[in-house]
Amino acid sequence: MREAASPEARFPLRASLLLLALAAGVSGCTSLDSTAVDVAYAEPSLGGDTLTLDGFTFRDLNHDGRLQPYEDWRLPAARRAQDLVARMRLSEKSAAMMHPYASDDSGHYDAAKVEQQIAAGYNTFITGLTLAPGELARANNAVQKMAERSRLGIPVTFSSDPRNIYSKVRGASVDAEGFSQWPNPLGLAALGDTDLARRYGDITRQELKAVGIRVSLSPQIDLASEPRWGRLFGTFGDDPELSALLARAEIEGIQSGDNGLGADSVVAVAKHFAGYGAAREGYDAIMPYASTLDFDAGDDSFDTHLIPFEGAFSADVGSVMVTYGALPAGITAKGITLGTEGGAFNAPLVKELLRGHYDFNGVVMTDWGVTRDCNQICREGLPADMTREEANSLGSRLGVPWGVESLSPEERYARAVSIGVDQFGGSQDADLLAQAVTDGLLSESAIDAAVTRIMRQKFELGLFDNPYVSPQAAEALFASPAFLQQGLETQARSQVLLKNAAVDGGPLLPLQAGRRVYLVGLSAEAARAVGLVPVDRPEMAELAIVNLPMPAGDDHPGFDPYFVEGSLGYADDEPAYSMLKSLAGKLPVIALADLSRPAILTPVAAQSQAVLGNFGASDNAILSVITGVIPPQGRLPMALPADNNAVTEQRSEIPNDLDDPEFPRGFGLGY
């Protein structure tokens, strides 16, 4: 076991724009000191009908030629929302509680289908478009123009999964053009800097707002207590207090302060309330074989998982997404006995704990697919004679109605709304929700309360008064290198140096320019840009640099897990690890480890002279650390296990529970 490093002072940042220049394939240096702010621009023409009263201009949203309370920007958001909801039909209110994808085709919105969605009353959309910033702004403006023509002129709220993290994971992030690229949130935790987390949130806000996206489906503040969990990369690690501090800071950045929402805000969505990180054997609760979270009745471990959310509540977070996971019987939190259903249907969790104990009055939304059935393929995996393509052609295979499988989709909607859920992620079943009211399963007053909260946020964001953005301003904001630069620097600084043995009388790292290197899994062009000399064969090299992927396995053949599963150790036949073993003893080896999950590095460290961990970093960011352009400043935000036995013996719900880790939480060396 290695001793945890003392909390030594961080190294002063010595790099400049060199890292950004390397990423762009150019050279040159400029000062790092940047105070970039929102780009000012002239308000675009609102279009449509307007009214003039007492010298003020208002949008005539319902096209009746008269000023209605919800059109009057002088009134409080709550009053305007109340007036609007009273004018909405049941079908419109039900549609407003859905959060579907905006229909797209070949990378662009399908205008005809989106207009049909808006005509049916849908006005919150998740967007997966990856257009250039100016084009994305124009596309979102075109949708807002459709919304302006609707019966009540309700503007669209666009949301997005994270676009600002380097690692791209299906269902959890978007590979978006032009956005700054930061390490996974684990990297922010490795630096432990709340000012940086706030700055990251603020940059996220500016970039999303510039293209017309006003809801960020982040931060993910689950406590990462199970080291095998495939979504651990999106968390702040397994220190509950640090997670709370970073959650608060990032939300303050996203929402432009800690006093609720305003015209400069993007809504932060704290997720997933609560306990999602206690993933049984590391398998994600989205999957049917892992639907129940791994808590034990009679202890207070669930309360520990609430601590990061308390940081979010202290920042007045706008929205909360509830967890997929069901719970065992007998779990208590803050003295409340929780139900056994998944988060969207768990009355004590939502109504008593979230709405009651924490007095949360923002928007509560579900994760995707919770009202759908989990069909036979979902439950049992692909039949041996069926391909994934054939299964996908049958429609969605994955429903996540844990704990309420016996209910119909209509009954699931009614159950969720009755306990305080406002909006349904990925759903477009307004007719089912409206039918639940007609059938007496749900009161219309419960619908009204939910829609009022949703509309209040739209008013607070200023969308009813001006939902449009300037494409030119978006292009100007994204043309500046400042945000890209800060993301790349943080990719570098957050890396954790785990080993740096002496070679030829001194530490192997940092490398000096001119060293001949054999590269495995790294760009030769990026290596040349920092002065290294890549060679084609190991025998020509002075040392080797081996980039190891995150360990992964295939524990459930026939299923299609959304997130990585399997052992934290490297398989003997994993190509990069096999190459590392073949090089060991022949020349010095620098091992690079992707720590999106806490890998077992015991055999890697034994066969390498230097080990450097990252949390999502480009080759340029990695090589800038290897060559000392930017020194590594990260400390592990979670321990790294010594072997698989330690992993299987720890308790999934207890943070920092590994016995005798190879590298303890907080460990990190420097130059």
C-alpha positions as CSV (number, residue, x, y, z in Angstrom):
1,M,0.0,0.0,0.0
2,R,1.3,3.5,-0.8
3,E,1.0,6.5,1.5
4,A,-1.4,9.2,0.4
5,A,0.3,12.4,-0.6
6,S,0.1,15.3,1.9
7,P,-1.9,18.2,0.7
8,E,1.1,20.0,-0.8
9,A,0.7,23.3,-2.6
10,R,-0.4,23.1,-6.2
11,F,2.2,23.8,-8.8
12,P,2.0,27.2,-10.4
13,L,0.8,27.0,-14.0
14,R,3.7,27.6,-16.3
15,A,2.1,26.9,-19.6
16,S,0.6,29.3,-22.1
17,L,-1.4,29.0,-25.2
18,L,1.1,26.4,-26.4
19,L,-1.3,23.5,-25.5
20,L,-4.1,25.1,-27.6
21,A,-1.6,25.7,-30.4
22,L,-0.6,22.0,-30.3
23,A,-4.2,21.0,-30.6
24,A,-4.7,23.2,-33.6
25,G,-1.4,22.1,-35.2
26,V,0.1,25.6,-34.9
27,S,2.8,27.1,-32.8
28,G,3.0,30.3,-30.7
29,C,2.3,31.5,-27.2
30,T,-0.1,34.1,-25.7
31,S,-1.0,35.0,-22.1
32,L,-3.3,32.5,-20.3
33,D,-5.0,35.3,-18.3
34,S,-8.5,35.4,-19.7
35,T,-11.6,37.1,-18.4
36,A,-13.9,36.2,-21.3
37,V,-17.6,37.1,-20.7
38,D,-20.8,36.8,-22.6
39,V,-20.7,38.5,-26.1
40,A,-23.0,41.5,-26.2
41,Y,-25.2,41.8,-29.2
42,A,-28.2,43.7,-30.5
43,E,-31.5,42.0,-29.7
44,P,-32.7,40.3,-32.9
45,S,-36.2,41.1,-34.2
46,L,-38.8,39.2,-32.4
47,G,-41.1,38.9,-35.3
48,G,-44.8,38.1,-35.1
49,D,-47.5,40.3,-33.5
50,T,-46.6,42.9,-30.9
51,L,-48.7,45.2,-28.8
52,T,-47.8,48.7,-27.5
53,L,-49.3,49.8,-24.2
54,D,-48.2,52.8,-22.0
55,G,-45.1,53.2,-24.1
56,F,-44.0,49.6,-23.7
57,T,-43.9,46.8,-26.3
58,F,-45.1,43.3,-25.6
59,R,-45.4,40.2,-27.7
60,D,-48.9,39.2,-28.6
61,L,-48.3,35.6,-28.0
62,N,-51.9,34.4,-28.4
63,H,-52.5,36.6,-31.4
64,D,-55.7,38.2,-30.0
65,G,-54.7,41.9,-30.1
66,R,-55.0,42.3,-26.3
67,L,-52.4,42.3,-23.5
68,Q,-52.9,39.2,-21.4
69,P,-51.2,38.7,-18.0
70,Y,-48.9,36.0,-19.2
71,E,-47.7,38.4,-22.0
72,D,-46.9,41.2,-19.6
73,W,-43.2,41.0,-18.7
74,R,-43.7,43.5,-15.9
75,L,-45.5,40.8,-13.8
76,P,-43.7,38.1,-11.7
77,A,-42.9,34.8,-13.4
78,A,-45.2,32.9,-11.0
79,R,-48.2,35.2,-11.8
80,R,-47.6,34.9,-15.5
81,A,-47.3,31.1,-15.3
82,Q,-50.5,30.8,-13.3
83,D,-52.4,32.9,-15.9
84,L,-51.0,30.8,-18.8
85,V,-51.8,27.4,-17.3
86,A,-55.4,28.5,-16.8
87,R,-55.6,29.1,-20.6
88,M,-54.1,25.8,-21.6
89,R,-56.1,22.8,-22.7
90,L,-55.6,19.5,-21.0
91,S,-53.9,18.1,-24.1
92,E,-51.5,21.1,-24.2
93,K,-50.6,20.7,-20.5
94,S,-50.0,17.0,-20.9
95,A,-47.7,17.7,-23.8
96,A,-45.8,20.3,-21.9
97,M,-44.9,17.6,-19.4
98,M,-43.1,15.6,-22.0
99,H,-39.4,16.0,-22.8
100,P,-38.9,14.2,-26.2
101,Y,-36.1,14.5,-28.8
102,A,-36.7,17.2,-31.4
103,S,-37.2,15.1,-34.5
104,D,-34.1,15.2,-36.7
105,D,-33.0,13.7,-40.0
106,S,-29.4,13.4,-41.1
107,G,-28.0,15.9,-38.6
108,H,-30.7,18.6,-39.0
109,Y,-34.2,19.1,-37.5
110,D,-37.0,17.5,-39.6
111,A,-39.0,20.8,-39.9
112,A,-42.3,19.1,-40.8
113,K,-42.1,16.7,-37.8
114,V,-41.0,19.3,-35.4
115,E,-43.8,21.6,-36.4
116,Q,-46.2,18.7,-35.8
117,Q,-44.7,18.2,-32.3
118,I,-45.2,21.9,-31.5
119,A,-48.7,21.9,-32.9
120,A,-49.5,19.0,-30.6
121,G,-48.3,21.1,-27.6
122,Y,-44.8,19.8,-27.1
123,N,-42.4,22.6,-26.1
124,T,-39.5,21.1,-24.3
125,F,-37.0,19.2,-26.5
126,I,-33.6,17.5,-26.0
127,T,-31.4,18.3,-29.0
128,G,-28.8,16.0,-30.2
129,L,-27.7,18.2,-33.2
130,T,-24.0,18.6,-33.6
131,L,-24.0,21.5,-36.1
132,A,-21.4,24.3,-36.0
133,P,-22.4,26.9,-33.3
134,G,-23.8,29.5,-35.7
135,E,-25.8,26.9,-37.6
136,L,-27.1,25.3,-34.4
137,A,-28.3,28.8,-33.3
138,R,-30.1,29.3,-36.6
139,A,-31.7,25.9,-36.4
140,N,-32.9,26.5,-32.9
141,N,-34.2,30.0,-33.9
142,A,-36.2,28.3,-36.7
143,V,-37.9,26.0,-34.2
144,Q,-38.7,29.0,-32.0
145,K,-40.3,30.7,-35.0
146,M,-42.6,27.6,-35.3
147,A,-43.5,27.9,-31.6
148,E,-44.3,31.6,-32.0
149,R,-47.0,30.6,-34.5
150,S,-48.7,28.2,-32.1
151,R,-52.0,28.9,-30.3
152,L,-50.5,30.4,-27.2
153,G,-47.0,31.2,-28.5
154,I,-45.3,29.1,-25.8
155,P,-41.5,29.1,-26.6
156,V,-39.5,25.9,-26.8
157,T,-36.9,25.0,-24.1
158,F,-34.0,23.1,-25.6
159,S,-31.9,20.8,-23.4
160,S,-28.8,18.9,-24.0
161,D,-26.6,16.2,-22.5
162,P,-23.1,17.5,-21.6
163,R,-21.3,18.9,-24.7
164,N,-18.2,20.0,-22.8
165,I,-16.4,16.8,-21.7
166,Y,-13.7,15.1,-23.8
167,S,-15.0,11.6,-23.3
168,K,-18.1,10.7,-25.4
169,V,-20.5,8.1,-24.0
170,R,-23.7,7.0,-25.6
171,G,-26.7,8.4,-23.7
172,A,-24.6,10.6,-21.4
173,S,-22.8,13.2,-23.6
174,V,-22.8,14.8,-27.1
175,D,-19.9,15.1,-29.5
176,A,-20.6,18.7,-30.3
177,E,-18.6,20.9,-32.7
178,G,-16.9,23.9,-31.4
179,F,-17.6,23.4,-27.6
180,S,-14.7,23.6,-25.2
181,Q,-13.6,20.1,-24.1
182,W,-12.9,19.5,-20.4
183,P,-12.0,16.3,-18.5
184,N,-14.7,14.2,-17.1
185,P,-16.1,15.6,-13.8
186,L,-13.7,13.3,-12.1
187,G,-10.9,15.5,-13.4
188,L,-12.5,18.5,-11.6
189,A,-12.6,16.4,-8.5
190,A,-8.9,15.5,-8.9
191,L,-8.1,19.2,-8.7
192,G,-10.6,19.9,-5.9
193,D,-10.9,23.6,-7.0
194,T,-14.4,25.0,-6.5
195,D,-13.5,28.2,-8.3
196,L,-12.5,26.1,-11.3
197,A,-15.8,24.1,-11.1
198,R,-17.7,27.3,-11.0
199,R,-15.8,28.6,-14.0
200,Y,-16.5,25.4,-15.9
201,G,-20.2,25.8,-15.1
202,D,-20.1,29.4,-16.3
203,I,-18.4,28.4,-19.6
204,T,-20.9,25.7,-20.1
205,R,-23.6,28.3,-19.5
206,Q,-22.2,30.7,-22.0
207,E,-21.7,28.2,-24.7
208,L,-25.1,26.5,-24.3
209,K,-27.0,29.8,-24.0
210,A,-25.3,31.2,-27.1
211,V,-26.8,28.5,-29.3
212,G,-30.2,28.6,-27.7
213,I,-29.9,25.6,-25.3
214,R,-31.3,26.6,-21.9
215,V,-31.3,23.4,-19.9
216,S,-28.1,21.5,-19.1
217,L,-28.8,17.8,-18.2
218,S,-26.0,18.1,-15.7
219,P,-24.3,17.9,-13.2
220,Q,-24.3,14.3,-12.4
221,I,-23.7,14.3,-8.6
222,D,-24.2,10.7,-7.7
223,L,-21.8,9.5,-5.1
224,A,-19.5,7.0,-6.8
225,S,-19.4,4.4,-4.1
226,E,-19.1,1.4,-6.4
227,P,-15.8,1.4,-8.3
228,R,-17.0,-0.9,-11.1
229,W,-19.9,1.4,-12.0
230,G,-19.9,2.3,-15.7
231,R,-21.2,5.9,-15.0
232,L,-18.6,6.7,-12.4
233,F,-16.8,8.9,-15.0
234,G,-19.6,11.5,-14.8
235,T,-19.4,12.0,-11.1
236,F,-17.2,13.9,-8.7
237,G,-15.9,10.7,-7.1
238,D,-16.7,9.1,-3.8
239,D,-16.0,11.9,-1.3
240,P,-19.4,13.2,-0.3
241,E,-18.3,16.5,1.1
242,L,-16.1,17.4,-1.9
243,S,-18.9,16.3,-4.2
244,A,-21.3,18.7,-2.5
245,L,-18.9,21.6,-2.8
246,L,-18.2,21.0,-6.4
247,A,-21.9,20.5,-7.2
248,R,-22.8,23.8,-5.6
249,A,-20.0,25.6,-7.5
250,E,-20.8,24.1,-10.9
251,I,-24.5,24.9,-10.5
252,E,-23.7,28.5,-9.5
253,G,-21.8,28.7,-12.8
254,I,-24.5,27.1,-14.9
255,Q,-27.3,29.2,-13.4
256,S,-25.3,32.4,-13.1
257,G,-25.5,32.6,-9.3
258,D,-27.1,30.9,-6.3
259,N,-30.3,32.8,-6.2
260,G,-32.5,30.9,-8.6
261,L,-33.0,31.4,-12.3
262,G,-32.8,34.6,-14.4
263,A,-32.4,35.8,-18.0
264,D,-28.7,34.9,-18.0
265,S,-29.2,31.4,-16.6
266,V,-29.2,27.9,-18.0
267,V,-31.1,25.5,-15.9
268,A,-28.9,23.0,-14.1
269,V,-30.4,19.5,-13.6
270,A,-28.9,17.7,-10.6
271,K,-29.0,14.0,-11.1
272,H,-29.9,11.2,-10.2
273,F,-31.8,11.6,-6.9
274,A,-30.7,9.4,-5.2
275,G,-28.4,6.5,-4.5
276,Y,-27.7,5.7,-8.2
277,G,-24.0,5.2,-7.5
278,A,-24.7,2.1,-5.3
279,A,-24.8,-0.1,-8.4
280,R,-25.0,-3.8,-7.6
281,E,-21.6,-5.3,-8.8
282,G,-21.2,-2.2,-10.8
283,Y,-24.0,-2.9,-13.2
284,D,-26.1,0.1,-14.1
285,A,-29.7,0.2,-12.8
286,I,-30.9,1.0,-16.3
287,M,-30.5,-2.7,-17.0
288,P,-33.1,-5.3,-15.9
289,Y,-30.5,-7.5,-14.3
290,A,-29.4,-4.6,-12.0
291,S,-32.6,-2.8,-11.4
292,T,-32.3,-2.7,-7.6
293,L,-29.7,-0.6,-6.0
294,D,-27.4,-2.2,-3.5
295,F,-28.4,-0.8,-0.1
296,D,-28.9,-2.6,3.2
297,A,-31.8,-1.9,5.6
298,G,-30.8,-0.7,9.0
299,D,-27.8,1.5,8.2
300,D,-27.5,5.2,7.3
301,S,-25.6,4.8,4.0
302,F,-28.4,6.2,1.9
303,D,-28.1,9.5,3.9
304,T,-24.4,9.7,2.7
305,H,-25.6,9.6,-0.9
306,L,-27.8,12.6,-0.2
307,I,-24.9,14.9,0.8
308,P,-23.9,15.9,-2.8
309,F,-27.6,16.9,-3.5
310,E,-27.6,19.1,-0.4
311,G,-24.8,21.0,-2.1
312,A,-27.0,21.4,-5.1
313,F,-30.0,22.6,-3.0
314,S,-27.8,25.2,-1.4
315,A,-27.2,26.6,-4.9
316,D,-31.0,26.7,-5.6
317,V,-30.7,24.2,-8.4
318,G,-33.5,24.6,-10.9
319,S,-34.3,20.9,-11.7
320,V,-33.6,17.4,-10.3
321,M,-33.7,14.2,-12.2
322,V,-34.7,11.1,-10.2
323,T,-32.8,7.8,-10.4
324,Y,-33.8,4.7,-12.3
325,G,-32.9,2.4,-9.5
326,A,-35.4,0.5,-7.3
327,L,-34.7,0.0,-3.7
328,P,-34.7,-2.9,-1.3
329,A,-37.4,-2.9,1.4
330,G,-36.6,-1.1,4.6
331,I,-34.3,1.6,3.4
332,T,-34.5,4.9,5.4
333,A,-33.4,8.4,4.6
334,K,-33.6,11.3,7.0
335,G,-36.0,9.2,9.1
336,I,-38.3,8.5,6.1
337,T,-38.9,4.9,5.1
338,L,-38.5,4.8,1.4
339,G,-40.5,2.8,-1.1
340,T,-39.1,-0.1,-3.2
341,E,-40.0,1.4,-6.6
342,G,-37.7,3.2,-9.0
343,G,-37.2,6.9,-8.4
344,A,-40.0,8.2,-10.6
345,F,-42.6,6.1,-8.8
346,N,-41.2,6.1,-5.2
347,A,-43.6,8.3,-3.2
348,P,-41.6,8.6,0.0
349,L,-38.5,9.5,-2.1
350,V,-40.1,12.2,-4.2
351,K,-43.0,13.5,-2.2
352,E,-41.7,13.2,1.3
353,L,-37.9,13.5,1.0
354,L,-37.4,15.7,-2.1
355,R,-40.5,17.8,-2.1
356,G,-41.0,17.6,1.7
357,H,-37.8,17.3,3.7
358,Y,-35.7,19.3,1.2
359,D,-38.6,21.7,0.2
360,F,-37.7,21.5,-3.4
361,N,-40.1,23.4,-5.6
362,G,-38.3,23.3,-8.9
363,V,-38.9,20.9,-11.8
364,V,-38.6,17.2,-11.1
365,M,-38.0,15.1,-14.2
366,T,-37.5,11.5,-14.9
367,D,-34.7,9.8,-16.7
368,W,-35.5,8.3,-20.1
369,G,-37.9,5.5,-20.8
370,V,-39.4,5.0,-17.3
371,T,-43.0,4.6,-18.4
372,R,-42.2,2.1,-21.2
373,D,-42.6,-1.6,-20.8
374,C,-39.4,-3.7,-20.6
375,N,-40.2,-6.3,-23.3
376,Q,-38.9,-9.8,-23.6
377,I,-35.7,-8.8,-25.4
378,C,-35.2,-6.1,-22.7
379,R,-35.6,-8.7,-19.9
380,E,-33.8,-11.7,-21.5
381,G,-31.4,-10.3,-24.1
382,L,-31.3,-10.9,-27.8
383,P,-32.4,-14.4,-29.0
384,A,-29.6,-16.3,-30.6
385,D,-31.1,-16.1,-34.0
386,M,-31.7,-12.3,-34.0
387,T,-29.3,-9.5,-34.8
388,R,-29.2,-6.2,-33.0
389,E,-30.3,-4.5,-36.2
390,E,-33.4,-6.7,-36.4
391,A,-34.2,-6.0,-32.7
392,N,-33.8,-2.3,-33.2
393,S,-36.2,-2.4,-36.1
394,L,-38.9,-3.6,-33.7
395,G,-38.7,-0.3,-31.9
396,S,-37.4,0.6,-28.5
397,R,-36.4,-2.5,-26.5
398,L,-35.4,-0.8,-23.3
399,G,-38.1,0.3,-20.8
400,V,-37.2,1.1,-17.2
401,P,-40.4,0.8,-15.2
402,W,-38.7,-0.7,-12.1
403,G,-41.0,-1.5,-9.3
404,V,-44.2,-0.8,-11.3
405,E,-43.8,-3.4,-14.0
406,S,-47.4,-4.6,-13.4
407,L,-48.9,-1.1,-14.1
408,S,-49.8,0.0,-17.6
409,P,-48.0,3.0,-19.1
410,E,-51.0,5.2,-18.4
411,E,-51.0,4.1,-14.7
412,R,-47.3,4.8,-14.5
413,Y,-47.8,8.4,-15.7
414,A,-50.5,8.9,-13.2
415,R,-48.4,7.4,-10.4
416,A,-45.4,9.6,-11.1
417,V,-47.4,12.9,-11.4
418,S,-49.3,12.1,-8.2
419,I,-46.1,12.0,-6.2
420,G,-44.6,15.2,-7.6
421,V,-42.9,14.4,-10.9
422,D,-43.3,17.2,-13.5
423,Q,-41.7,16.0,-16.7
424,F,-40.9,12.8,-18.4
425,G,-37.5,12.4,-20.1
426,G,-37.6,11.0,-23.7
427,S,-41.4,10.6,-23.7
428,Q,-44.0,11.8,-26.2
429,D,-47.1,10.2,-24.8
430,A,-49.2,13.3,-24.0
431,D,-52.4,11.4,-24.9
432,L,-51.7,8.8,-22.2
433,L,-51.2,11.4,-19.5
434,A,-54.4,13.2,-20.6
435,Q,-56.3,9.9,-20.6
436,A,-55.2,9.3,-17.0
437,V,-57.0,12.4,-16.0
438,T,-60.1,11.5,-18.1
439,D,-60.1,8.0,-16.6
440,G,-60.0,9.4,-13.0
441,L,-56.5,8.1,-12.3
442,L,-55.1,11.6,-11.7
443,S,-56.5,15.0,-10.9
444,E,-56.1,17.9,-13.3
445,S,-55.0,20.0,-10.4
446,A,-51.9,17.8,-10.2
447,I,-51.2,18.4,-13.9
448,D,-51.7,22.1,-13.3
449,A,-49.1,22.2,-10.5
450,A,-46.5,20.4,-12.6
451,V,-47.1,22.6,-15.7
452,T,-47.0,25.8,-13.6
453,R,-43.5,24.8,-12.4
454,I,-42.4,24.1,-16.0
455,M,-43.8,27.4,-17.3
456,R,-42.4,29.4,-14.4
457,Q,-38.9,28.3,-15.4
458,K,-39.6,29.5,-19.0
459,F,-40.7,32.9,-17.8
460,E,-37.7,33.1,-15.4
461,L,-35.3,32.4,-18.3
462,G,-36.9,35.2,-20.3
463,L,-38.0,32.8,-23.1
464,F,-41.5,34.2,-23.4
465,D,-40.1,37.7,-24.1
466,N,-37.2,36.7,-26.4
467,P,-36.5,33.1,-27.2
468,Y,-34.1,33.9,-30.0
469,V,-30.3,34.0,-30.1
470,S,-27.8,35.7,-32.4
471,P,-26.0,33.3,-34.7
472,Q,-23.3,36.0,-35.2
473,A,-22.8,36.3,-31.5
474,A,-22.5,32.5,-31.2
475,E,-19.9,32.4,-33.9
476,A,-18.0,35.2,-32.2
477,L,-18.1,33.5,-28.8
478,F,-16.9,30.1,-30.2
479,A,-14.2,31.8,-32.3
480,S,-12.4,32.9,-29.2
481,P,-9.7,30.5,-28.1
482,A,-10.1,31.3,-24.4
483,F,-12.7,28.6,-23.5
484,L,-11.0,25.9,-25.6
485,Q,-7.7,26.8,-23.9
486,Q,-9.1,26.5,-20.4
487,G,-10.6,23.1,-21.2
488,L,-7.4,21.8,-22.6
489,E,-5.3,23.1,-19.7
490,T,-7.7,21.4,-17.2
491,Q,-7.4,18.1,-19.1
492,A,-3.7,18.4,-18.5
493,R,-3.6,19.7,-15.0
494,S,-6.1,17.2,-13.7
495,Q,-3.9,14.2,-14.6
496,V,-2.5,12.2,-11.7
497,L,1.1,11.1,-11.6
498,L,1.1,7.7,-9.8
499,K,4.7,6.6,-10.4
500,N,7.9,8.3,-11.5
501,A,10.9,6.0,-11.0
502,A,14.5,7.0,-11.4
503,V,16.1,6.2,-14.8
504,D,19.7,7.0,-15.4
505,G,20.0,8.8,-12.1
506,G,16.9,10.9,-12.2
507,P,13.1,10.7,-12.5
508,L,11.9,9.6,-15.9
509,L,9.4,12.4,-16.2
510,P,9.3,15.0,-17.5
511,L,10.9,14.1,-20.8
512,Q,13.2,16.5,-22.5
513,A,12.8,17.3,-26.2
514,G,14.6,15.1,-28.6
515,R,14.0,11.8,-26.9
516,R,13.2,8.9,-29.3
517,V,9.9,7.3,-28.3
518,Y,8.0,4.3,-29.4
519,L,4.3,5.1,-29.2
520,V,1.4,2.8,-28.6
521,G,-2.0,4.5,-28.9
522,L,-0.7,8.0,-29.2
523,S,-0.5,10.4,-32.1
524,A,3.0,10.7,-33.6
525,E,2.1,14.2,-34.9
526,A,1.2,15.3,-31.4
527,A,4.5,13.8,-30.1
528,R,6.5,15.7,-32.7
529,A,4.7,18.9,-31.8
530,V,6.2,18.8,-28.3
531,G,9.7,18.0,-29.5
532,L,9.7,14.2,-29.2
533,V,11.0,11.9,-32.0
534,P,8.6,9.0,-32.7
535,V,10.2,5.9,-34.1
536,D,8.7,2.9,-35.9
537,R,10.2,0.1,-33.8
538,P,10.9,-0.4,-30.1
539,E,14.6,-1.2,-30.7
540,M,15.0,2.3,-32.2
541,A,13.6,4.0,-29.1
542,E,15.0,5.3,-25.8
543,L,11.7,4.6,-24.1
544,A,8.1,3.6,-24.9
545,I,4.8,5.4,-24.1
546,V,1.8,3.0,-23.9
547,N,-1.8,4.4,-23.8
548,L,-4.0,1.9,-22.0
549,P,-7.8,2.1,-22.5
550,M,-10.3,1.8,-19.7
551,P,-10.7,-1.9,-18.7
552,A,-14.0,-3.3,-19.8
553,G,-15.7,-6.7,-20.2
554,D,-18.7,-8.4,-21.7
555,D,-20.5,-9.8,-18.7
556,H,-23.9,-10.0,-20.3
557,P,-23.8,-11.4,-23.8
558,G,-27.0,-10.7,-25.7
559,F,-27.7,-7.5,-23.8
560,D,-26.7,-4.0,-24.9
561,P,-25.5,-2.2,-21.8
562,Y,-25.5,1.5,-22.1
563,F,-22.4,1.8,-19.9
564,V,-19.2,-0.1,-19.4
565,E,-19.2,-3.3,-17.3
566,G,-16.8,-5.9,-16.2
567,S,-13.5,-6.2,-14.4
568,L,-11.3,-3.3,-13.5
569,G,-8.3,-5.3,-14.4
570,Y,-6.7,-5.5,-17.9
571,A,-7.3,-8.7,-19.7
572,D,-4.0,-10.4,-20.7
573,D,-5.0,-10.3,-24.4
574,E,-5.9,-6.6,-24.3
575,P,-3.7,-5.2,-27.2
576,A,-2.2,-2.2,-25.5
577,Y,-1.6,-4.1,-22.2
578,S,-0.1,-7.0,-24.2
579,M,2.3,-4.6,-25.8
580,L,3.3,-3.1,-22.5
581,K,4.1,-6.6,-21.2
582,S,6.2,-7.3,-24.2
583,L,8.2,-4.0,-23.8
584,A,8.8,-4.3,-20.1
585,G,12.4,-5.0,-19.2
586,K,13.6,-4.0,-22.7
587,L,13.3,-0.3,-22.3
588,P,11.7,2.2,-19.9
589,V,7.9,2.3,-20.2
590,I,5.5,5.2,-19.4
591,A,2.0,3.8,-18.9
592,L,-1.0,6.0,-19.5
593,A,-4.2,5.0,-17.8
594,D,-7.7,6.1,-18.5
595,L,-9.2,6.4,-15.0
596,S,-12.8,6.9,-16.0
597,R,-13.2,3.8,-13.8
598,P,-10.6,3.1,-11.1
599,A,-8.4,0.6,-12.9
600,I,-6.3,-2.1,-11.2
601,L,-2.9,-0.8,-12.0
602,T,-0.8,-3.1,-9.7
603,P,0.7,-5.2,-12.6
604,V,1.0,-2.1,-14.8
605,A,3.0,-0.2,-12.2
606,A,5.2,-3.2,-11.6
607,Q,6.2,-3.3,-15.3
608,S,6.5,0.5,-15.9
609,Q,8.8,3.2,-14.8
610,A,6.2,5.9,-14.9
611,V,2.4,5.8,-14.6
612,L,0.2,8.7,-15.4
613,G,-3.6,8.6,-15.0
614,N,-6.2,10.9,-16.8
615,F,-9.9,11.5,-16.7
616,G,-10.5,12.1,-20.4
617,A,-7.7,13.9,-22.1
618,S,-6.5,14.5,-25.7
619,D,-3.1,13.3,-26.8
620,N,-1.9,16.9,-26.8
621,A,-3.0,17.3,-23.2
622,I,-1.3,14.1,-22.2
623,L,2.0,14.9,-24.0
624,S,2.0,18.4,-22.5
625,V,2.2,16.7,-19.1
626,I,4.8,14.1,-20.1
627,T,7.1,16.9,-21.4
628,G,6.5,19.2,-18.5
629,V,4.8,22.0,-20.4
630,I,2.0,21.7,-17.8
631,P,2.8,19.7,-14.6
632,P,0.3,17.1,-13.3
633,Q,-1.6,18.5,-10.3
634,G,-4.4,16.0,-9.8
635,R,-5.0,13.9,-6.7
636,L,-7.1,10.7,-7.0
637,P,-10.8,11.4,-6.4
638,M,-11.2,7.7,-5.6
639,A,-8.9,4.9,-4.5
640,L,-7.4,2.5,-7.1
641,P,-7.8,-1.2,-6.0
642,A,-4.9,-3.5,-5.6
643,D,-6.7,-6.5,-7.1
644,N,-10.1,-8.0,-8.0
645,N,-10.6,-9.5,-4.5
646,A,-10.6,-6.1,-2.9
647,V,-13.2,-4.9,-5.4
648,T,-15.6,-7.8,-4.9
649,E,-15.3,-7.6,-1.1
650,Q,-16.1,-3.8,-0.8
651,R,-19.7,-2.7,-0.2
652,S,-21.3,-1.0,-3.2
653,E,-23.1,1.6,-1.1
654,I,-20.1,2.6,1.1
655,P,-17.7,5.2,-0.4
656,N,-13.9,4.7,-0.1
657,D,-14.4,1.1,1.1
658,L,-11.5,-0.7,-0.6
659,D,-9.2,-2.7,1.6
660,D,-5.5,-1.8,1.2
661,P,-5.8,0.0,-2.1
662,E,-2.8,0.2,-4.4
663,F,-3.2,3.9,-4.6
664,P,-5.4,5.6,-1.9
665,R,-7.8,8.4,-2.5
666,G,-5.9,11.7,-2.5
667,F,-2.7,10.2,-3.8
668,G,-0.7,12.1,-6.5
669,L,2.9,13.0,-7.2
670,G,4.3,16.1,-8.8
671,Y,7.4,17.2,-10.7
